[in-house]
Amino acid sequence: MKPSIYLTSWTALALAFISAASAADSFPVAIRVDAAKPKGELKPIWRFFGADEPNYAYMKDGKKLLAELGELSPKRVYFRTHNLLCSGDGTAGFKWGSTGAYSEDAQGKPIYTWTILDRIFDTYLERGVRPYVQIGFMPKEFSTRPEPYQHNWKPGDNYNRIYTGWTYPPKDYQKWAELAFQWTKHCIEKYGRAEVESWYWEVWNEANIGYWRGTPEEFRKLHDYAIDAVRRALPTAKVGGPDTAGHGGRFTRDFLEHCLRGTNYATGKIGTPIDFVSFHAKGAPTFTNGHVRMGIAAQLRTIDEGFRMITSFPELKSKPIVIGESDPDGCAACSAQVYPQNGYRNGTLYASYTAASFARKHDLAARHGVNLEGALTWAFEFEDQPYFAGFRSLASNGLDKPVLNVFRMFAKMSGRRVEAESDGGVTLDEIIRRGVRDKSDVSALASLERNQLSVFLWHYHDDDLAGPEAQVELALNNLPLANGEATLRHFRIDEEHSNAFTAWKRMGSPPQPSRDQYAQLEKAGQLAALNTADPIRVENGKATVLIKLPRQAVSLLQITW
């Protein structure tokens, strides 16, 4: 039996719905979509990704995953990564990477070596992905405290062990600026001015915490010298920042004040160019009473405050904002095998959290009237690790996790956002205040483009516990088609669909799947459709659809006429 029911008779619909809702293991939800009530453009804020480890990009599974990301929206997907200027030979590690871009000869003269950097960016661009360039971290030759330089952190270690010689200010800001200038110049020569103009350029990462061992003033100086160098090489470069941990509070406020009205350390003039503003927002999962409890409220509160801070500067009201890392927790390399609160990462809880949180990012942007351009998912892959080891990643050993299929759904949506109201949803204010702790959040995001209405639905709860499914009555109103027949396609993520993880568990969790098993798991990891194209009747611009939506499930319905 199909897990979805599509009815056109109101009588049959009512009888079926009453019968279903009376079941002890389900509850009714009414969702109403009004195609005649636009709420502005549905911006593709989902199309940004990133990772600590730059060198995974050109490895076997890294290249495979980048190709899948590029396919979502070719040349519109961006990738941000740390460690692009770190000294080293390109050997990857947890929360580490290097390119050896800068060294010096015996006389202290610069030697620029772009080989590994080019390999990283080539891998992106060949697969339809563009760089969100992070200028950092500090090459060993520049660092005011170079030893120890490379860390060897692993899951379970004290996190502060990562903050070694690459975190310190430069000995010479002019040499730092020249490195940024030469790198930008090289990119223009290799990839062309028009291509590089489409990239984002920012300095460092989370300089308000341990990633930067200098003062806030020294960071602003570091930023000014790098941004001036980029703009000298490419006056039309898209530059911004500061990509703080959280909204950054006083640190961010002082940074923005400096960019708008302060004296530029590099030029001596007033102001530093700022084309976009970036900060980070993370959730806070815990492990309680034997299960994972997500912390969506923490992430949304950070975004809410970040938007409020930015809009307090009139000059920034319309500036694009990129939430440069936007995730359910703070450490992608902290595996669930060591950190039980991260046990959500392989399955449908990560998918439903992503669905619910991204929808609320749109809501918060609308509430504050900001120009939210992107929310960057800091999750990629970890090469040559055990299958489904519980890292925050989009794929494991080349097998796509359910969460990646949420982005495949997002990629199918475009046009104008239209009103979608649910009596089973948790209000934005309630989620910000205390998360989704009582009833489940069953709600929708809808968009309309030409002859297609897309309705994205989720069933989310903070607690990773079993619960009743939702019997959803989806009422579609004021469709552009007054009367006639439309077709409906239903894509689904749940325990049985778009889910390589549960397929792997059903196989007995093989540590090394056979070739045939791997092929089955690859297929299981793709976005699954529950139907081919079912007809639905539209009368007076209205249609109704019934679906069953299990806890932690995500659906995309596309009605075409």
HUCORQUI-V966870 format. One record per residue. PSI is psi in whole degrees, -180 to 180 (NA if undefined). NEAR is the number of other ideal C-beta (glycine too) atoms within 10 Angstrom. D_CENTER is the distance of its C-alpha to the mean C-alpha in Angstrom with 2 decimals. Layout:
# HUCORQUI-V966870
PSI:NEAR:D_CENTER
PSI:NEAR:D_CENTER
This chain:
# HUCORQUI-V966870
138:4:34.64
143:11:31.51
8:17:29.17
148:19:29.09
131:17:32.12
120:20:32.68
150:19:35.82
-19:15:37.67
125:11:40.66
-36:11:40.25
-49:8:42.89
-39:12:41.39
-49:17:37.98
-45:13:39.38
-44:12:41.36
-40:16:38.51
-42:19:36.17
-41:11:38.85
-46:10:39.57
-42:18:35.98
-21:14:35.31
-12:10:38.42
144:11:37.07
-24:6:36.57
27:9:33.18
166:16:31.51
150:17:31.17
145:16:31.14
132:24:28.44
123:15:29.17
131:25:26.48
124:16:27.75
130:28:26.16
105:18:28.13
-12:21:27.59
4:12:29.92
85:16:27.85
149:15:25.12
29:17:22.54
175:11:21.44
139:11:19.14
94:22:16.06
142:18:13.76
66:18:11.05
-14:20:8.39
-11:23:5.77
26:22:7.17
134:25:5.65
168:24:5.24
173:23:7.74
156:27:10.45
-36:22:13.70
101:23:15.96
-28:30:16.61
-16:23:19.46
-23:25:17.79
-40:26:16.71
12:18:20.34
172:16:21.29
-59:12:22.03
-28:20:19.02
-45:24:16.68
-39:16:18.32
-46:17:18.14
-40:24:14.40
-39:25:13.91
-39:14:16.42
-38:19:14.59
-42:26:11.43
-33:20:14.04
-22:14:15.84
-41:20:13.23
84:17:14.31
132:12:16.48
11:12:16.48
-4:15:13.78
137:25:10.78
151:22:10.23
129:25:9.92
140:25:10.60
153:24:12.77
175:23:15.48
18:24:19.17
-23:22:19.88
12:24:23.27
144:24:24.28
141:23:27.74
179:21:28.16
10:9:28.66
6:17:25.14
126:10:25.44
156:21:22.13
172:18:21.83
126:21:19.61
34:21:17.82
151:23:20.08
168:24:20.68
161:25:23.22
-15:24:24.63
34:19:28.07
-28:23:27.72
135:23:30.38
179:14:33.72
151:14:37.24
-175:8:40.69
-24:5:43.69
3:5:44.41
14:9:40.95
143:8:40.06
143:14:36.42
118:11:35.41
125:14:32.18
107:12:30.87
5:16:27.95
-52:10:28.20
-40:20:25.15
-44:23:22.97
-40:16:24.19
-40:15:23.47
-53:22:19.78
-36:26:19.43
-42:14:21.80
-42:19:19.71
-59:22:16.68
-34:17:18.97
-17:12:21.08
18:20:18.22
16:17:17.05
141:26:14.20
153:22:14.84
137:23:14.64
96:25:12.97
123:27:15.99
119:23:16.33
97:25:20.09
165:24:20.79
-159:24:22.04
122:29:25.84
150:27:28.06
-38:19:30.76
-24:18:33.54
-28:23:32.19
136:21:31.37
-12:14:33.83
76:15:33.52
-19:17:32.68
135:8:33.89
151:11:32.36
-63:18:29.67
130:15:27.53
168:19:26.48
41:12:26.57
148:18:24.34
159:13:23.65
132:18:22.25
-22:10:24.84
162:15:25.91
126:7:25.92
-31:13:22.61
-12:10:24.71
-18:13:26.13
-20:19:23.33
80:16:24.55
-152:21:27.30
-21:22:28.89
-9:29:25.81
-4:20:24.94
158:20:28.19
163:19:29.29
153:21:31.09
-31:14:34.85
109:12:35.08
-28:18:32.76
-41:11:34.51
-38:17:33.68
-46:24:30.03
-40:21:30.07
-35:16:31.91
-46:24:29.32
-40:25:26.59
-49:19:29.14
-37:17:30.16
-47:24:26.63
-46:23:25.82
-44:17:29.26
-43:17:28.78
-41:25:25.54
-44:17:27.46
-35:11:30.36
-42:15:28.39
-13:18:25.83
145:10:27.58
-45:12:27.28
-40:9:25.59
-48:16:22.74
-29:26:22.19
-23:13:22.42
-9:13:19.20
162:20:17.21
140:26:15.75
127:26:17.82
165:27:17.47
125:25:19.46
-170:23:18.64
129:26:16.13
54:21:16.78
-4:28:20.43
-1:22:21.28
-155:13:21.31
-14:13:22.71
-17:20:20.85
118:23:23.57
10:18:27.17
-173:18:28.66
165:11:29.24
-39:18:27.14
-42:11:29.85
-33:18:29.56
-42:23:25.83
-36:25:26.60
-46:20:29.25
-46:26:26.97
-48:26:24.52
-45:24:27.46
-41:25:29.03
-45:27:25.96
-39:28:24.97
-38:21:28.65
-43:23:28.89
-45:27:25.99
-28:20:27.59
-37:16:31.01
-34:19:29.88
92:20:27.91
-21:9:28.81
10:11:26.25
145:22:23.23
109:19:20.16
150:25:19.99
-161:22:18.41
-172:32:17.17
6:28:17.61
56:28:14.15
159:24:15.85
122:20:15.23
-165:23:14.92
-15:23:16.44
-16:26:19.11
-130:14:22.13
-38:10:25.24
-49:22:23.65
-43:23:21.33
-44:15:24.20
-37:17:26.59
-47:25:24.29
-41:24:23.94
-42:12:27.66
-46:23:28.44
-36:25:26.51
-39:15:28.25
-1:12:31.69
172:16:32.18
124:12:34.13
126:20:32.14
-31:18:33.00
-37:20:33.11
-20:15:34.96
0:7:36.87
173:9:35.92
127:10:34.28
152:15:30.50
133:25:27.59
139:16:25.60
106:22:22.25
-22:16:20.51
157:20:17.17
137:28:16.32
140:26:13.41
173:31:12.96
156:25:10.79
125:24:10.59
148:19:10.91
-174:23:12.70
76:18:16.01
153:26:17.07
167:14:20.75
114:15:23.21
136:11:26.10
39:8:29.10
11:8:28.03
164:14:24.56
136:21:20.95
119:19:20.29
162:29:16.77
59:19:16.41
-30:26:14.29
-41:19:16.89
-42:19:16.18
-46:28:12.59
-34:23:13.88
-41:21:16.99
-44:23:15.33
-44:27:13.62
-48:19:17.02
-37:17:18.94
-46:26:16.86
-42:23:17.46
-41:14:21.05
-45:19:21.64
-42:21:20.53
-10:16:22.66
-13:11:25.56
108:16:25.98
-33:8:27.50
-18:12:26.76
1:20:22.98
-39:13:23.01
2:10:21.88
141:18:19.83
141:18:16.30
133:25:13.73
119:25:10.38
98:28:8.65
-15:29:8.39
127:26:6.79
100:27:5.67
166:24:6.73
-17:27:9.99
-178:22:11.97
-6:20:12.74
104:18:13.76
-34:25:12.18
-2:23:15.73
92:22:17.49
152:23:18.43
-21:20:19.50
-26:14:22.93
-32:14:23.46
94:17:21.35
-24:15:22.05
-15:18:19.66
19:25:16.83
0:19:18.60
-11:27:16.04
-26:26:13.84
-25:25:15.90
-154:22:16.68
-15:29:16.16
-40:25:15.45
-40:27:11.87
-48:27:11.71
-34:30:13.59
-46:29:11.81
-42:27:8.48
-51:28:10.95
-39:27:12.86
-40:23:10.44
-39:21:8.78
-40:20:12.46
-25:22:13.57
-42:22:11.39
-44:18:13.41
-43:16:16.45
-38:19:16.18
-42:21:15.85
-41:14:18.90
-41:14:20.75
-9:18:20.60
32:10:21.07
165:22:18.43
79:16:16.91
111:19:13.15
-31:20:12.01
153:25:8.27
110:24:5.36
122:25:3.58
114:27:1.96
76:23:5.75
131:23:7.26
-108:27:9.81
162:26:13.42
112:24:16.58
139:16:19.61
40:10:22.86
164:17:21.98
151:15:23.44
132:19:22.03
51:20:19.53
-4:17:20.22
23:21:17.46
156:24:15.03
98:26:11.33
165:27:10.72
-18:22:10.13
157:22:13.86
116:25:17.04
39:23:19.85
3:20:18.73
124:22:18.44
137:25:15.36
162:26:14.22
-36:30:14.10
-33:29:10.37
-31:27:10.13
-20:27:12.61
-42:28:10.65
-30:23:8.86
-37:18:12.48
-48:25:13.65
-39:23:11.50
-20:18:12.88
-7:16:16.30
141:21:16.24
179:17:17.59
-146:16:20.38
139:15:21.16
138:19:19.73
163:23:22.75
134:15:23.89
120:22:23.08
139:15:24.83
134:19:25.04
-1:12:27.71
7:21:25.62
156:23:22.65
135:23:22.26
155:11:22.48
-45:16:19.85
-38:10:22.40
-40:16:23.10
-43:24:19.53
-37:20:19.20
-47:11:22.66
11:13:22.54
-158:24:19.65
85:21:20.56
-21:15:23.62
-101:11:26.46
160:13:26.04
162:26:23.02
106:25:20.61
109:28:21.35
-172:25:20.23
156:23:19.04
132:26:17.32
148:28:19.58
152:24:19.98
128:26:23.14
117:12:23.85
-111:9:27.45
30:12:28.64
131:19:25.59
127:24:24.14
131:25:20.82
118:25:20.33
122:25:17.19
152:29:18.33
158:30:17.32
101:28:19.49
145:28:17.90
144:25:19.68
-34:26:18.81
130:18:21.54
70:20:21.27
155:14:24.70
150:10:26.39
169:15:27.18
153:14:28.76
160:22:27.15
133:25:26.90
102:25:29.36
125:26:27.68
111:22:29.94
110:25:27.97
123:14:30.21
122:24:29.50
151:17:31.58
42:16:32.73
146:24:31.49
-26:14:32.67
115:17:34.75
-51:11:37.72
142:11:39.36
-166:10:38.87
133:12:36.78
170:21:33.04
151:15:31.04
131:20:28.15
140:18:25.56
115:24:23.64
144:22:20.57
140:26:19.87
121:29:17.81
-163:26:20.09
-28:17:22.27
-10:16:24.16
142:23:21.83
43:29:18.80
91:24:19.12
-25:28:20.28
-49:24:20.30
-32:18:23.04
-40:18:24.83
-41:24:24.96
-38:15:26.36
-27:11:28.92
-5:14:30.06
17:9:30.85
56:12:27.78
129:13:29.37
-25:7:28.46
89:9:29.14
145:19:28.98
172:10:31.71
-43:7:31.13
-41:8:31.72
-42:15:29.49
-42:18:26.62
-40:11:27.11
-40:17:27.07
-37:22:23.82
-45:16:22.17
-41:11:23.37
-26:22:22.33
-7:24:18.68
160:15:18.60
124:20:17.94
139:17:21.30
134:15:23.40
-15:18:25.93
172:14:28.32
-62:8:29.30
97:12:30.29
140:16:32.19
142:10:34.40
146:18:34.20
133:15:36.83
125:19:36.17
127:14:39.01
38:10:39.27
15:15:35.62
150:16:34.60
157:25:33.35
140:20:32.34
138:24:30.24
133:17:30.32
154:25:27.76
128:18:27.45
99:27:24.03
161:21:24.06
135:22:22.28
8:27:18.63
154:28:18.94
136:28:16.83
150:27:18.77
119:25:18.64
131:26:22.12
116:21:23.16
121:24:26.64
142:14:28.31
NA:16:31.82
